[in-house]
Amino acid sequence: MATQEIPKEVMAVGIETLRDDMQQLTDDFQELMSSIGHRGKSGFIAGKERIRSFVRSFSEGVRGKLSNACRRVSGYSRQTVEKSRKAIAARPFTVLFTVLTAGLIAGIALRRVH
């Protein structure tokens, strides 16, 4: 049976993008907190609104990226299932004997453990 893994490049790009976004969030938050400290109450209210706006836009961006990643993983999963089905249909007896042999080996190994 053939399995398809998610390409490391796809995962690396996604992880790197999320890492960059988190770093941007940290930098923006530090800048925001610094500006709030210098402005007093009116600055605090404006800063609070900026934080809300930033959190909304950041969460929408992350949600979109996670949604895209889930769609890609789902696509890879469907392709893998389809390839597995084709492999089983092409060689049903080979798959059957492979599964039976694996079960037999697992049974022997478990029997020795107990």
TABELHU-V256331 format. One line per field, one symbol per residue. ss: DSSP state (a for helix, b for strand, c for the rest). psi: psi as a letter, one per 30 degrees, with the letter a starting at -180 (. if undefined). burial: I if it has 9 or more other C-alpha atoms within 8 Angstrom, else O. A space follows every 50 residues. Layout:
ss: ???
psi: ???
burial: ???
This chain:
ss: cccccccaaaaaaaaaaaaaaaaaaaaaaaaaaaaaaaaaaaaaaaaaaa aaaaaaaaaaaaaaaaaaaaaaaaaaaaaaaaaaaaaaaacaaaaaaaaa aaaaaaaaaaaaac
psi: kkkklkkeeeeeeeeeeeeeeeeeeeeeeeeeeeeefffaeeeeeeeeee eeeeeeeeeeeeeeeeeeeeeeeeeeeeeeeeeeeeeeeeieeeeeeeee eeeeeeeeeeeee.
burial: OOOOOOOOOOIOOIOOOIOOOOOOIOOOIOOIIOIIIOIOOOIIOOIOOO IOOOOOOIOOOIOOIOOOIOOOIOOIIOIIOOIIOOIIOOOIOOIOOOOO OOOOOOOOOOOOOO
